[in-house]
Amino acid sequence: MIERKMILKNKTGLHARPASDVVAYAKQLPCKVYISHNGKKAAADSILQLLTLGAKEGSELILSADGEGDKHSVEKLEAFLNILEG
């Protein structure tokens, strides 16, 4: 398992539209990826779980993955989150 911390830069946070973009992207990754915020953990491919995180701009997120391609998947998701627009 690999974990990486990052700061969410999206001005609108992880609300419905960006969350749906994350879900679509996460479903293309080779392994299951998770996003954690304030002690809550959500599967990156579940919009309902992502919305319950309540992540806003400036929130610290922990990205994690387990399985084949975990490091690559976390790096790809981090890069995607960094260019994500609200």
C-alpha positions in Angstrom: 0.0 0.0 0.0 1.2 3.5 -0.8 0.0 6.8 0.6 0.7 10.4 -0.4 -0.4 13.7 1.1 -1.5 16.6 -1.0 -3.4 19.9 -0.6 -6.6 20.3 -2.7 -6.1 23.4 -4.9 -9.6 23.4 -6.5 -11.3 26.7 -5.6 -14.7 25.0 -5.2 -13.4 22.0 -3.3 -14.6 18.5 -4.0 -18.3 19.1 -4.7 -20.5 17.3 -7.2 -19.0 18.3 -10.5 -15.3 17.8 -9.7 -16.2 14.7 -7.7 -17.9 13.2 -10.7 -14.8 13.9 -12.8 -12.6 12.2 -10.1 -14.9 9.1 -10.2 -14.7 8.9 -14.0 -10.9 9.2 -13.8 -10.5 6.7 -10.9 -12.4 4.1 -12.7 -9.7 4.1 -15.4 -6.9 3.4 -13.0 -5.5 -0.2 -12.7 -6.2 -0.5 -8.9 -8.6 0.8 -6.2 -7.7 4.3 -5.1 -8.9 6.0 -1.9 -9.0 9.6 -0.7 -9.0 10.4 3.0 -9.8 13.7 4.7 -10.2 14.5 8.4 -10.3 10.8 9.3 -12.8 9.8 6.7 -11.8 7.5 3.8 -13.6 7.3 0.5 -13.2 5.2 -2.6 -12.2 7.5 -5.4 -14.7 5.7 -7.7 -17.7 6.4 -5.5 -19.3 9.9 -5.8 -21.4 9.5 -2.7 -18.3 8.6 -0.6 -16.3 11.5 -2.1 -19.1 14.0 -1.3 -19.2 12.9 2.3 -15.5 14.0 2.8 -16.5 17.6 2.6 -13.1 18.6 1.2 -12.7 22.3 0.4 -9.9 24.3 -1.2 -6.8 24.0 1.0 -7.9 20.7 2.6 -5.2 18.1 3.2 -6.0 14.9 1.4 -4.3 11.6 1.7 -4.3 9.5 -1.4 -3.8 5.8 -1.1 -3.9 2.7 -3.2 -3.3 -1.0 -2.8 -2.6 -3.5 -5.6 -0.7 -3.7 -8.8 0.1 -0.3 -10.1 -0.6 1.4 -6.7 2.3 4.0 -6.9 1.4 4.9 -10.5 -2.3 5.2 -9.7 -1.7 7.5 -6.8 0.7 9.7 -8.8 -1.8 9.9 -11.7 -4.7 10.8 -9.3 -2.6 13.5 -7.6 -1.7 15.0 -11.0 -5.4 14.9 -12.0 -6.5 16.6 -8.8 -3.9 19.3 -9.3 -5.4 20.3 -12.6 -9.0 19.8 -11.7 -11.3 22.8 -12.1 -14.5 23.6 -10.3 
